Amino acid sequence: MAILVLAASQLLFSLLTDAKYESTEMLALVPDMALAIYLMVIALTTDRFWPLWAAAFQSVAVLTHLAVLAMPHMMPTAYAVAQGLWLYGVLIALVLGIRSVKTGVTNPVDGRVSPS
């Protein structure tokens, strides 16, 4: 479900805006915040590791938007790169989560195996 929300927000953003990253992109901020909240709820209600990582990366993406609100003269290139960079962290966490379901490992750090 999280990947669908992520994909929908990126598609909506690209269709509805001509992003220049010269100021805070509100059409990107709103779905990014919604996804961050959604991932935080998942992270707080599960024993899996990946939602916590995904929520952390997505929260940093939201903080990037807020930093541009606080510093409106931020370089547009830096803003655009920062937005794309944190998305990779969310996707990597999601891939690791899918992999953990296949292997049955709940936490790859200590090797705990989920009960079957």
CORGI-V351036 format. One record per pair of residues at least 6 apart in sequence whose ideal C-beta (glycine too) atoms are under 7 Angstrom apart, sorted by the first residue. I is the first residue (numbers start at 1). J is the second residue. If there is no record, write none. Layout:
I:J
I:J
This chain:
2:35
2:38
2:39
2:54
2:94
3:94
5:35
5:38
6:35
6:90
9:31
9:32
9:35
12:31
13:27
13:28
16:27
17:25
17:27
19:25
20:76
21:76
21:79
21:80
22:76
23:68
23:72
24:65
24:68
24:69
28:65
28:83
29:65
32:58
32:61
32:62
32:65
33:62
35:58
36:55
36:58
36:59
36:62
39:51
39:54
39:55
39:58
40:55
42:51
43:51
43:52
43:55
47:106
48:97
48:100
48:106
49:106
49:107
49:108
50:93
50:94
50:96
50:97
50:100
53:93
54:90
54:93
54:94
57:86
57:89
57:90
57:93
58:86
58:90
60:86
61:83
61:86
61:87
64:79
64:82
64:83
64:86
67:74
68:74
68:79
100:106
100:108
104:113
104:114
105:111
105:112
105:113
106:112
106:113
106:114
